[in-house]
Amino acid sequence: MSRLQVTDCYLAPGPALRLCGLAATGAAAATVASGSLGIAHRALAIVALPPLVALVVAAWTEHRRLLPWSAAALGSFLLAIATWWAGSLHVGAAAVALAVVAVTTALLFRGSTAPVGVLRDYVTLTKPRIMSLLLVTAVGGMFVGADGVPPLADLAAMLVGLSLACGGASALNHYLDRDIDRLMGKRTRARPVAAGRIEPAYALEFGLALSALSFVLLGSLTNLLTAVLALVGNLFYVLVYTRWLKRSTPQNIVIGGAAGAVPPLVGWAAATGDLALPALALFAIVFFWTPPHFWALALLIKRDYAAAGVPMLPVVRGERETVRQIVLYTVVLIAVTLVPVAFGVFGLLYAVAALGLGGVLLWLAWRLRRELVPARAAVLFHYSLAYLALLFVAMALDPVLA
């Protein structure tokens, strides 16, 4: 519960949600004004939906006084879309929708505000170090999909849109995990929401706003499939992994790793507009990389996970079993990285990189099994980051230098 709510003072939405409201109102007004423009009219209607959904989610979670109005705004807008065939009924529904959206936006500016926080903390919410690795895998996927260097404008649009999606998901992770972050030692207690430097509601709104903007940007500048894939990865990470798996099963990171494996699909879709078997191979590589990477970290902070009641594998099954699983998944990972070579997707450069980088990873995992000490786990964890980045760099360079 926020400090302002404790004093029975209504906490007004922050700048991020207010911008969502203004964007929704502007898009709704443009949609009504463009009724005779065909495809442009429908595109504007799609653009208005993400910020409207963000308003409803924020109202349901943190601003219940706004829920009737935000739900009515989204519902009336959907009704206007559903009656596109009905002539005057469609026009009337669109006018009502615009009015309700405008009123909802006006209500966002009522109430007492809390300190917004500093820019540095909002950057921290986006987890830029994790984001950078995800972007590398997306760029690799886009180079592979384009069979060379993609158009720079398309590459830039994909990177910005995916950055927004990753940052939004990370901010929502901070919001949902604020309770266990306070229990997991200095590393997580100092996070902006857990430490109380940013109101939980404002972190939620920030994450929702970034996610909505990502969908709009990717859908407008790349293609709808790319936008949907980025959104699916976002929702899987937030709802399936963070909200459910992380707190309920030691296999959390195995299944939840699917979220981190989506960026290569986003890159591929941005280049091609579809999905194909090579794209699924890229997905599989990141999917099987995730368990050994995160379990190496889990060995280092086992006590923190235990203190927070998070059933990570070292906590539930012990360190020896965790290391055994690390070695097993590393072997599977190396085999998976060679599948695209067997089917002729990649050439010699990538094959050498996959074997060389994979050999070092397996050696480090086996060395950890022989000598289970924190120093070995730390080396494996840090090398696994470099391993994935270098592997996807090799993927990107392979079609360019072929």
SULRAGI-V577186 format. One record per backbone hydrogen bond with DSSP energy under -1.0 kcal/mol. NH is the residue of the N-H (numbers start at 1). CO is the residue of the C=O. If there is no record, write none. Layout:
nh->(NH:NH)
co->(CO:CO)
This chain:
nh->(6:7:8:9:12:18:19:20:21:22:23:24:25:26:27:28:29:30:31:32:33:34:35:37:40:42:43:44:45:46:47:48:52:53:54:55:56:57:58:59:60:61:62:63:66:67:70:71:72:73:74:75:76:77:78:79:80:81:82:83:84:86:89:91:92:93:94:95:96:97:98:99:100:101:102:103:104:105:106:107:109:110:112:122:123:124:125:127:131:132:133:134:135:136:137:138:139:140:141:142:143:144:145:146:148:155:156:157:158:159:160:161:162:163:164:165:166:167:168:169:170:171:172:173:174:175:176:177:181:183:189:190:191:195:196:197:198:203:204:205:206:207:208:209:210:211:212:213:214:215:216:217:218:219:220:221:222:227:228:229:230:231:232:233:234:235:236:237:238:239:241:242:243:245:246:248:249:252:255:256:258:259:262:265:266:267:268:269:270:271:272:273:280:281:282:283:284:285:286:287:288:289:290:293:294:295:296:297:298:299:301:305:306:307:308:310:312:316:317:322:323:324:325:326:327:328:329:330:331:332:333:334:335:336:337:342:343:344:345:351:352:353:354:355:356:357:358:359:360:361:362:363:364:365:366:367:368:369:370:371:373:377:378:379:380:381:382:383:384:385:386:387:388:389:390:391:392:393:394:395:396:397:398:401)
co->(2:3:5:4:112:14:15:16:17:18:19:20:21:22:23:24:25:26:27:28:29:30:32:34:37:38:39:40:41:42:43:44:48:49:50:51:52:53:54:55:56:57:58:58:63:64:66:67:68:69:70:71:72:73:74:75:76:77:78:79:81:83:86:87:88:89:90:91:92:93:94:95:96:97:98:99:100:101:102:103:106:107:10:118:119:120:121:124:127:128:129:130:131:132:133:134:135:136:137:138:139:140:141:142:143:151:152:153:154:155:156:157:158:159:160:161:162:163:164:165:166:167:168:169:170:171:172:173:177:180:185:186:188:191:193:192:192:199:200:201:202:203:204:205:206:207:208:209:210:211:212:213:214:215:216:217:218:223:224:225:226:227:228:229:230:231:232:233:234:235:236:237:238:240:241:245:245:249:251:252:255:256:259:262:262:263:264:265:266:267:268:269:276:277:278:279:280:281:282:283:284:285:286:289:290:291:292:293:294:295:297:301:302:303:304:305:310:312:313:318:319:320:321:322:323:324:325:326:327:328:329:330:331:332:333:338:339:341:340:347:348:349:350:351:352:353:354:355:356:357:358:359:360:361:362:363:364:365:366:367:371:373:374:375:376:377:378:379:380:381:382:383:384:385:386:387:388:389:390:391:392:393:394:397)
